Amino acid sequence: MSIIESDWKKFKELRKLALDRFCQGVLADAKTITEHGALSAQARYGMLYRLMRDRDKDIVRTFDPYSRSSALMALRMMVRHDLLTDAELSVLSEAAREEIADVVRQPYEIEWADEIVQQD
């Protein structure tokens, strides 16, 4: 389903904002992992590798489809990953907001290595 022209223009701005937040979040998580002194260097490397691999898949699914026909799917992914606030989404038409209203927000969380989990 394609979005209307006015929503498409707003989507482009929302996409930029969400992409920046996505990248900032990945960098923050990478920093948290690399600075976690309780983990061995090998465990941190493994976690960093998995983080980048998993987030790379998400960035492709969320931001690479860049057309009016894929905009609603992309918005759904942005909301799912908690990259846009309800206030930011309020600029969209009611029809567009209704299409994404059922999305459950699932913010990213770091998946800690077994090394850390076993110590807790």
C-alpha positions, 0 to 999 in steps of 0.5 A, a space after each residue: 500500500 502506497 502512502 499519500 504524497 504529503 505523508 511521503 514528504 514527512 516520511 523522508 524527514 522521519 526516516 532521516 531522524 530514525 536512521 540517525 537514532 538507529 546509528 547512535 544506538 548501535 554506537 552506544 551499544 558498541 561502546 558499552 560492550 567494548 568498555 565492559 571490563 568484566 568480559 574477556 576481550 574474546 567475549 566482547 569481540 564476539 558480542 560486538 560481531 553479533 551486534 553488528 551482524 544483527 543490526 546490519 540486518 535490521 538497518 537493511 530491512 528498515 531503511 533500504 526499502 525507500 519507496 512510497 510503496 514500502 514507506 508504511 512497512 519501513 515506518 512499522 519497523 522504525 516504530 517497532 525498534 522505538 526510533 520515532 516518538 508518538 509526537 514525531 509520528 503525529 505529523 502523518 495523516 490519520 490513515 498512515 497512523 492507523 496503519 502503524 497503530 498496532 505495532 508493539 515497540 521493542 527497543 533494542 537491548 544488549 544480549 550479554 555473553 554467557 560469561 556475564 550471565 553466569 557471573 550474575 
